[in-house]
Amino acid sequence: MKKWIVILLLGSCALTVLAQQPARISEVKKRYTTYPFSDPDPIASAQKLYPYFRFDGFTNTAIEKEWKTVILENDYIRVQVMPEIGGKIWSAYDKVGKRDYIYNNGVVKFRDIAMRGPWTSGGIEANYGIIGHTPNTSTPVDYLLQEHADGSVSCFIHAFDLLSRSNWTMEVRLEKDKGYFSTRSFWSNSNAVEQPYYTWMNLGVAAGEDLKFLYPGNKYIGHDGDAHPWPIDDKGRDLSNYRENAFGSSKSYHVLGAHSKAFGVYYKDRDNGMARYALREDKLGKKIFLWSQAGDGQIWEKLLTDQSGQYVEIQSGRLFNQNVPSSSLTPFKQIGFAPYQSDAWTEYWMPFAGIGEPKGFQLSAALQVKQEAKKLLLTVDPKRTLQDSIFALDSNGMMLGANYLSAQVGEVKHIALELKSEDVPSYLKIGKDYFDLRQNELAAALNRPTESSSGTTVDSNQTKLFEVRDLLRFRQYGLAEDLLNRLTEKQVSKLDFLLEKVKLAWFRMDYRQCYDYAGQALAIDTYHAPANYYYGLAAIKLGKKHDALDGFEVASLDPTWRSAAYLQLAKYHYRIKQDEPALAYTEKAILANALNIDALQLQLLIQKRKGITLDTALCRRIAQYDPFNAFIQFEEKNEVLSRQEFASEKCFELAIWYADLHEYKRASTLLNKNKPHTEMLLWLAWLTKDEPMVSQGYLTRAAASNPAFVFPFREESAPVFEWAGEQLKNWKVAYLKALLYRFRNQGEKAKQLLAAVTTEPSDFGAYFALKSSLEEDKQIDMSITAMRQAVTTEPNEWRYGLRLVELLNKGKQYDQALQVSTKYRDAFPKNYILTLAHVRTLLLNKEYQRAEAELQKIEILPFEGATEGHNYYVQTKLMLAYQYLQQKKYKEANLKVEESRAWPSQLGVGEPYPDEKNEILADWLAAYLQKKIGNSTGETNLLQQISQRKQSKNRYESLLQQAAIQQLANKGVTGGCGKAAPLIDQSNANFFDQIQKDNLTVYWPELIRRIYFEQDQRMF
């Protein structure tokens, strides 16, 4: 016995000594089986994704590839970061429990899920910008390894986001003696105007029948903001148990209703799990995403990994939900990223084991608590070395009991506290940490409203104005403008209405209109801060300097706008070389916002110009949060080192910042440090226009350059293009300028620019693709002509052929579309996107047997939410059944109807649960078939089945359900279960009448065409 005690003590001492070893960090190359992505799209993206481009090449053929990895390790935790795959935290390994506590994908398997296409499952993915799976998620980012004096280590990752023109940096830090690692995010909007605000951390954990979600709360909301009960739903299912989610489709739960700082998962059979801890104000949102447990979710296990199994995502966000535009109709609207705002927050990621289902988490420990009369029984899994007193406290902080605990990281301890009474403690204190023992109790539930007030209607004009505001914050400028143009100032608050007009005018680069709208707003409220601020911005663009000063000075009265207004005043004085007031205003801007990065940079620049000793504390403040800061790098080393995918755009952003301050020499020097593309060369020509020979050299280079994948989006480029267009009569200037104006909601202006081009390119299809896109909604024939030119110019770029097929189908030129789709299908036989377009074209040409043959051969690697392959399959089978019915071949017709109910796996869509299947069309045709063969019972059964199915969201399928109910009523049979009848407008009245008359020949082909006319659309 004595020997055993000595061994235990020695082991404990050894553990203590080891815990004091510094953490380690290293960069190593690791080989992974990899399913790569490829094939970037040269066509300018739609507005929400622009200026990024997508990748469309995905494969089932693996290669072996070496990837750079960064390993952070102490005696308890090992973390792996993948800087070439978006800086994703690929895995976290619990060395005490000898397990991965974050889903560790054994392969790198890119699939079409993210904004730009490629995405991999597992690990922890950081998202900053406008939506999840952001543009940097699968491409290289900047990274930096650091060892700290306290024995901790850090891997910083960083990227510049083009969509929001913001910079984000995440520090992954591992301390030497902790059983967790942390991530500290820093996100900065260095723009003069508001930007979209979206940031969520997506963490993968292994799915399992014993998996339980530890998510305190009493409600969950969807992406649309609608609230539902949590964890017990209205059917009595406990949604916090993975196994009880074996129904419906894939799910997203944004859980709220409890004041908690932690959430996580627990595996009952293994008695372990993991948790994420953060201050609640730093991360309000906590979400669960889980794939359907039926075939439509199981298919993604095979698509995303080889042998690592299915995963679930647990996520944390700054807002309560990942809202879509319809969420604006609820209390869960969208916020914006204010001008020059910087946000920083820290999260902690820890494993736990051996304590049962935890009662609470803090940075000191995960613990389980049970009370037996006057005794509090604790099971503690320490996350740091504990040499601490433990106190049980009541709601007023009075001590009810105490004990002392000594334990090492991961050393599970059982301890009892004798209490003064049988009262249940409210808190438990260990060191500096307070565990809230009552956060899940009903009395602790939050009362925050989750539904709009009863007086608010979703179709009210004020609600629509909120939609406009939020659409701008979602970067859906075209939709926002369309909706705003349908409102008038008499319908809503005039001041709010004018403010949205101001913001849209600024986006459109119509500064006169922006100035006028802001002036109208000031005529209502002269102190309105945002109106004053935009008034000042527009006045600067119009050369109205004193109006600009006036606007910024009044805007500074409002604390929300103070720092941004002071910074604009500082910039104004810097441009005219009045350094003293410029310096004073930067100080005021920093006082109002200590992390106004632009103000910090400008203050350093002023000090440098004045010959004052640089304030090293300012440099340290910037580097503390963003060690990749381009300004600091350039001023200290005369270069900007960057390894991220769009490193040149990061440098371009700084060059434009310098140019705005009239630091033209710095701007041109910086641009020359890169390999400048066409837009940069035009900028260089403009920056050096006072040196005609130098400027002409840049113009000559621009004229000879290739503008492929150059997508201008910054408003500052507009005057540069204007000037360049006067100097250089070349289609490239018009093309780049038209791209900018199309993005900025000025499509007509973009069309005029291209119409004025006298010599068009002979080898650049993207030019004609742009020209085509500008005509598509108004003059389809001109759009088709332009796309034919793109095809002629670059016949080997398959996307031009695809777009031509789509346009010909849109113009109802089906025979010509089939000629083109056949040509491209034959030229690119493995391209499933082209094959799907070909199948759709065959269907529009009534070539059902050929479509069936194509669908038998195709193998689709789908994008998330894709259903078009299966939709075309159903359409094909039902139309073949219809043809057999016309020929009175009832056996063959019945076979095709039954085949339409199948879910062939190669079509990229798995089979859902039975109640999620939509088989109304198959049932209807089967009922008609039973009638034709004289089986009245069979017909009645199928009509009842139609009437009892979940009400379809498609209005034409709803018409069939209503017709089924009517036919059953004619038979004296009740059907429909109280299903609401669809509204039948005049355009559908005749159609419904034909259905009622049972004239299949008249309505069936048109019914199929109406239901399946719209293609599946990618979100971007």
MILUM-114125 format. One record per residue (C-alpha): x, y, z; residue in one letter. Coordinates in steps of 0.5 Angstrom, whole numbers, plus 500, padded with zeros to 3 digits. Each point is the difference from the previous one (the first is absolute). Example, Ala and Ser with C-alpha at 12.3 -4.5 7.8 and 13.67 -1.06 7.14 Angstrom:
MILUM-114125
525491516a502507498s
end
This chain:
MILUM-114125
500500500m506505502k503498493k494502496w499507504i507501498v499499493i494504500l504506503l505499495l496500494g496506503s507504501c502498493a494502497l501507503t507501498v498498493l494505500a505505501q504499493q498505495p495498495a503499493r499502493i502498493s499500493e500493496v498497494k495495500k497495495r493499499y495497495t497506496t494501496y502506497p496506497f502504493s497504494d499507502p494503497d502506496p493503499i499506505a496497506s493503502a500506505q500496506k506496499l504506495y506501500p501493502y500494495f498493501r503493499f496495496d505494499g499494505f502493500t499493503n507499498t505501506a507502500i506500505e502507502k504503505e497505504w503506505k498499507t501503506v500496506i499503507l501495506e501500508n500494504d492500500y498503493i502499493r497505495v501500492q499506496v500499492m502507497p499498493e493498501i497507503g504499507g495495502k502497507i500493497w500496506s501500508a502494503y499499508d507496502k497499507v494496497g504498494k494502495r498505495d495505503y499504494i498496494y507498496n498499493n505495497g500502493v500507497v494499496k497507496f493500499r496506497d497503506i503506501a499507497m505499495r499492500g505496503p500499508w502494504t496497506s503500507g505504505g498507502i498505494e501508501a495504496n500507500y496504494g493500498i498492500i503493503g506496496h503507498t504501494p507499503n497493503t504495495s506505498t507502503p500505505v505504504d503497506y505501505l503496506l502503507q503497506e498505506h504501506a495497505d501493496g494501496s500499492v496503495s498499493c497507497f496499493i498506496h496502494a497506496f493499498d498503494l493500501l500505506s507503499r501498507s506496503n500494505w505497504t499494505m505498505e500493502v504499507r502495504l502501507e506495503k495498506d493500498k495495497g497504495y502504494f498507498s498504494t500508500r497503494s501507498f496503494w501507498s495504495n505505497s495503496n496507500a494497499v496494504e501493498q497493500p501497507y500493501y505495504t499493502w505495502m498493498n502494503l499493498g499494505v499493499a493497499a497495505g494496503e502502507d502508498l496505504k501507498f501504507l496507498y497504505p494503498g492499499n499502493k504500493y499504494i501499493g504503494h493504499d500502508g494496501d500497507a498493503h501497506p506497503w502494501p494497500i496501494d492500499d500493499k504498506g507499497r506502504d504503494l506501505s501492498n503499494y496493499r493504501e502504494n498494495a495504496f499505495g506503496s506503502s500505506k502506503s499502507y502507503h499499507v498506505l496501506g505499506a506505502h506495499s507501498k501492498a498495495f502493498g499493499v500494504y500493498y497496505k503493499d507502499r499505506d504506497n498506495g503507499m497507502a501507497r501506505y500507499a497506503l492501498r501507497e505498496d496494497k493500500l498495495g501492501k498496494k499493499i500497493f499493498l499496494w494496499s500493502q497497494a503499494g500508498d505501505g504493500q502502493i504506503w504495504e503496494k501507496l504503506l504495503t503493498d500496507q499506506s492499500g495505501q500507503y496505504v502507500e499504506i501508499q501506504s498507497g500508502r493500498l494495502f499497493n503500494q494504497n498500493v496506497p493497503s503500507s499508499s492499501l502497507t504503506p506497497f502505495k507502497q505504503i506504496g507501501f501507502a505504496p507499503y497495506q505495502s498494504d504495504a497494504w503494503t497493501e503493503y499493498w501495505m499492500p497497506f499493503a499495506g494505503i494498497g496505497e503507502p496505504k505505498g506503497f505505502q507501498l502496506s496494499a494496498a496498505l494495502q496502506v495496505k497502506q498495506e497504505a506504503k505498496k502502493l504495496l504502495l504496494t505505497v504499494d506506501p502504494k506503504r504498506t495501506l502502506q494503502d495501506s493499497i494504503f492498499a497507500l492502500d497505496s503506504n507497500g500498507m504493501m496494501l506495501g507499498a506495499n507500496y502497494l506498497s501497493a503500494q498501493v495494498g501497507e492499501v499501508k494498504h499505506i494502505a498506503l496500506e495506500l497504505k493498498s496496495e499506496d503499493v506505498p499505495s508500498y506496501l507504500k506497498i506505500g498506496k494496497d493500501y495494498f493502499d496494503l493502498r501502493q496495498n494501505e493503497l501506505a507502496a497500493a501506496l493504498n503503494r495500495p500495494t494503496e498506497s495505504s493498498s499507497g506499495t498496493t505497496v497504494d500507503s504505497n505501506q501493500t502500492k505506502l503496505f501495495e503505495v505502506r502492501d500499493l506505499l503497506r500493497f503503493r494499496q500507497y496499494g494497504l501505505a499506495e494496497d496500506l502507502l497502494n494497501r499504506l499508501t501505506e493500501k500493502q505500505v505504505s502505495k507501503l501492500d498500493f505505498l505497504l500494496e499504494k507503502v503494501k498497493l502506496a507500504w501492497f497502493r506506500m495505499d503505505y495506498r494496501q503497507c502508502y493502498d496494504y505502506a498507499g492498500q501496506a504506504l494504498a496496505i505499505d507504500t503496505y499493497h507497500a500495495p497505495a505505502n505495499y498498493y499507498y507501502g503494496l496503494a502507501a507497499i499497494k497506497l505505502g496503505k505501505k496504505h494496500d504494501a503503507l493502502d498493499g505497504f500505505e493499502v500492499a506500506s494502505l498493499d504495504p499495495t502504494w505504504r507496499s498499492a498508500a507502503y504495495l497504494q502506503l507498501a500497493k498507497y505504504h505495498y499500493r501508500i506499504k498503507q503495504d498503507e493500499p500493497a504497506l495503505a494497496y504493500t501501507e492501501k498495496a505495504i497502506l493499498a502493497n507497502a500495495l498505494n506497496i500505494d500505506a506497503l504499493q498507498l503503507q507496498l500503493l499507503i506499505q504497494k499506496r501505506k506496501g498499507i502493504t495495498l496498506d502493501t494498504a495502494l504495496c500495506r492501500r499498493i505494500a497497506q493499496y503500493d507498499p499500493f498507499n502502493a501507502f505499506i504495495q501505495f502506504e505495504e502496494k498503494n496494498e494496502v501493500l494495499s499493498r492500500q496499494e499507498f507503503a500505494s493503502e502501507k506504498c495504495f496502506e505503503l503504494a493503499i500502507w506504499y497503494a494502503d505504505l504503494h506495501e500499493y508498500k499495506r494497496a503499493s506497504t496495503l496498494l507499497n502495505k495495497n499497493k494505498p494498497h496504495t497505505e506501504m504502494l494505498l501503507w507500499l499504494a496505504w504500506l506503496t496504495k505506502d505496496e497499493p506495498m499496506v492500500s500498492q505494502g495497505y494502495l504496494t501494505r492500502a498500493a505494499a497496506s495495501n494502504p498493502a498499507f500508501v494502503f500507503p495502506f503506503r497506499e507504500e501497493s494503497a504507499p506496498v497496495f496507497e507503499w503494497a494500495g502506498e508498499q499493497l495498495k500493502n494495501w503498507k499507503v493499498a499493502y503501507l496507501k494496498a501494505l501506505l493503498y496494500r502498507f498507502r493499498n501504493q499495495g498505495e506504501k504493499a496499493k502507498q507499501l500493496l496503494a505506499a506495499v502500493t505494500t498494504e504495502p502494496s502495505d497502507f493497501g499503507a499506496y494498496f497496506a500506504l496504494k495494500s499500507s498508500l495498494e497494503e494502504d498505494k502498493q501493500i502499493d506505501m502496506s500494496i504503494t505503505a501493503m501497493r506505500q502497506a500493498v503502493t506504504t501494505e497494497p504495506n497504506e494496501w496505504r499504494y497494497g496499506l497507501r498500492l496494502v497503505e498507497l498496494l495496504n498506503k498503494g496494498k505498494q500493502y503497494d506504500q501499507a500493499l505500494q505504505v499496506s501494496t507503497k502501507y498494503r504496495d506505501a500499508f497493501p502500508k497507501n494499504y498507500i500500492l496493500t495503505l499506495a499495495h495496503v496506502r500502492t498493498l494500505l498507497l501497493n495494502k506495499e498496506y504493498q506504499r500504506a499493504e506497497a504506502e498500507l502492500q507502499k501507504i504500506e498506504i505504505l494504503p501507503f496501507e493500499g500497493a494496498t500502492e503493498g494496504h495505497n502499493y499493501y493500503v498505495q503495494t497494503k493503501l500503493m502493497l494497505a495505497y503498492q498493502y493502503l499503493q502494497q495496505k507496502k497500507y505495502k506504498e497506502a499497507n508498500l502507499k496503505v503495505e507502497e499507502s499498507r507498500a507504503w506498495p506501504s504503494q495506500l503503506g494500504v499495506g493497501e496504506p496497505y493498497p496506503d505505497e499497493k496504495n496494496e494504498i501500493l502493500a494498504d495504495w502497494l500493503a493502503a498502492y503493498l496496505q494504498k501498492k501493502i494500504g503499507n495505504s503498507t507501498g498507497e497502506t505497505n505504496l496507500l500499507q507499500q501507496i495503505s503498506q507502498r504506503k497506497q505502494s503506500k499500492n494503498r498496494y502493505e495504505s495500494l500493499l499498508q494505499q498496494a501493504a496503506i494502495q500493496q500497507l494504502a496498493n501493502k498501507g506499503v503505505t508503499g505505501g500500508c498507500g505502495k499508498a498501493a505503495p498507498l498499492i501507497d498501493q506498496s499493503n492499500a500497493n506496502f496497506f494499496d504496495q502496506i493499503q498498493k505494500d503502493n507498501l502501493t499507501v503502507y505495501w506502496p498507502e500498507l507497500i503506496r497505505r503496506i506498498y502507496f504503505e507497500q504499507d504506501q506500504r500506505m506503497f
end
